[in-house]
Amino acid sequence: MTSSGEEYVISRRKKIERRQRLVTVVSIISFLCSGAVSVVSSVKQGSQNSKPVTVSAESALQQQVRGFELVLQREPDNQVALEGLVMARIQMKDVQGAIPPLEKLVKLHPERQDYKQMLQQVKKQVGKGS
């Protein structure tokens, strides 16, 4: 019985070793596949994001302008939205479009000298551009 007991133990170990090798091989293959998938998706994403930055920056500014205008439709005297609209339009080189919200800021906050100075500077730029 001891020899059959030893044979059983030996055959059992071999089965366990085969299963361990199989699990190891499957683990390595799945690790390599997941790494390959992440590399491929990174390369795809990188190639899709190769558009010029200026186009996306300009569209982002246009979205900001639309957002500020929507806020101002609900709250016409919203100081933050007015300031944001002015800054976005100036960044878009729409100096003429920055004048009405700046005038409104000066009207709402006559104590703010920075609004008055900015309005004068913008009007000078528009006068030079004409």
C-alpha positions in Angstrom: 0.0 0.0 0.0 2.8 2.3 0.6 3.9 2.1 -3.0 0.4 2.9 -4.3 0.2 5.7 -1.7 3.5 7.1 -3.0 2.3 6.8 -6.6 -0.9 8.6 -5.6 1.2 11.4 -4.0 3.5 11.7 -7.0 0.6 11.7 -9.5 -1.2 14.3 -7.3 1.9 16.5 -7.3 2.2 16.3 -11.1 -1.4 17.3 -11.5 -0.9 20.3 -9.1 2.3 21.3 -11.0 0.5 21.1 -14.4 -2.3 23.3 -13.0 0.2 25.8 -11.6 2.0 26.0 -14.9 -1.3 26.4 -16.7 -2.4 29.2 -14.3 1.0 30.8 -14.7 0.8 30.7 -18.5 -2.8 32.1 -18.6 -1.8 34.8 -16.1 1.2 35.9 -18.2 -0.9 35.9 -21.4 -3.7 37.9 -19.9 -1.1 40.4 -18.4 0.5 40.8 -21.8 -2.8 41.3 -23.5 -4.0 43.9 -21.1 -0.7 45.8 -21.5 -1.1 45.6 -25.3 -4.7 46.9 -25.1 -3.7 49.8 -23.0 -0.8 50.7 -25.3 -3.0 50.5 -28.4 -5.7 52.6 -26.8 -3.1 55.2 -25.8 -1.7 55.3 -29.3 -5.2 55.7 -30.7 -6.1 58.5 -28.3 -2.8 60.2 -29.0 -3.5 60.2 -32.7 -7.0 61.5 -32.2 -5.8 64.4 -30.0 -3.3 65.6 -32.6 -5.7 68.4 -33.8 -4.3 72.0 -33.6 -4.6 73.5 -30.1 -5.7 76.9 -31.4 -9.0 75.5 -32.8 -9.9 73.8 -29.5 -8.9 76.9 -27.5 -11.1 79.1 -29.8 -14.0 76.7 -29.5 -13.6 76.6 -25.7 -13.7 80.4 -25.6 -16.9 80.4 -27.8 -18.4 77.9 -25.3 -17.5 80.1 -22.4 -19.1 83.1 -24.2 -22.3 81.1 -24.8 -22.3 80.0 -21.1 -21.9 83.6 -19.8 -24.6 84.8 -22.2 -27.0 82.1 -20.9 -26.3 83.2 -17.3 -26.9 86.8 -18.2 -30.2 85.9 -19.8 -31.4 84.7 -16.4 -29.4 87.2 -14.3 -28.6 90.3 -16.3 -26.7 91.9 -13.5 -24.4 89.0 -12.6 -21.0 90.5 -12.1 -19.1 87.3 -12.5 -20.8 86.5 -15.8 -20.2 90.0 -17.1 -16.5 89.9 -16.2 -16.1 86.5 -17.7 -17.9 87.6 -20.9 -15.6 90.6 -21.2 -12.5 88.6 -20.7 -13.5 85.9 -23.1 -14.4 88.4 -25.8 -11.1 90.2 -25.4 -9.2 86.9 -25.6 -11.2 86.1 -28.8 -10.1 89.6 -30.1 -13.7 90.7 -30.1 -13.0 94.0 -28.5 -16.1 95.7 -29.9 -18.2 92.9 -28.3 -16.6 93.5 -24.9 -17.8 97.1 -24.7 -21.5 96.5 -23.8 -20.8 94.2 -20.8 -18.0 96.5 -19.7 -20.4 99.5 -19.8 -22.9 97.6 -17.8 -20.2 96.7 -15.2 -19.3 100.4 -14.9 -23.0 101.3 -14.5 -23.5 98.6 -11.8 -20.3 99.3 -10.0 -19.3 103.0 -10.5 -16.8 102.8 -7.6 -14.7 100.3 -9.5 -11.9 102.2 -11.2 -10.5 99.1 -12.9 -13.8 98.7 -14.8 -13.6 102.3 -15.9 -10.0 102.1 -17.0 -10.6 98.9 -18.9 -13.6 100.4 -20.7 -11.4 103.4 -21.7 -8.7 101.1 -23.0 -11.1 99.0 -25.0 -12.7 102.0 -26.5 -9.3 103.3 -27.5 -8.5 100.0 -29.2 -11.8 100.1 -31.1 -11.1 103.8 -32.1 -7.6 102.8 -33.4 -9.0 99.8 -35.3 -11.6 101.9 -37.2 
